[in-house]
Amino acid sequence: MNNDIDFCTLSNYELAEQVVAMIEDLEDESTSQNVTLASIMRQVDDGLTIIERDHDAIAIIHPEGYRAINGNAVLWLLVVKRASRGKRIGRAFVRHLVARHAKSMPMVLVCNGSRRESFFANCGFRIKEYLDDGSAVMVSDEPQ
């Protein structure tokens, strides 16, 4: 993955390629096994997924919910360029995504690990519940 690439200039296919290349950084074996270029593009083509971009970050959003989470926009995946981490770029991008996609209901996400929980808590999410596998279901603040 080239840190000089401006994600805003890429097509959905190229963005999906970048996401797949950056999955290793997530240190999440389940995600790395289940997220493929084909699966992302199939969901985009079926209208189930939106790929959002910032200059240094990419998010995959399920605007109408995902699996058992219906009605709420779901932040399914977020990746930030390694060189851009720790600069509040991801936090600002997540807040933008919430403002854009959580107009009538809070945005939902599922994450695992205290580092990720802390990151999303700093973005305005709160823990709703823990799943059997220890993952946290988090929701954004209620839309105004």
Secondary structure, 3 states (H helix, E strand, C coil): CCCCCCHHHCCHHHHHHHHHHHHHHHCCHHHHHHCCHHHHHHHHHCCCCEEEECCCEEEEEECCEECCEECCCEEEEEEECHHHCCCCHHHHHHHHHHHHHCCCCCCEEEECCHHHHHHHHHCCEEEEEECCCCCEEEEECCCC
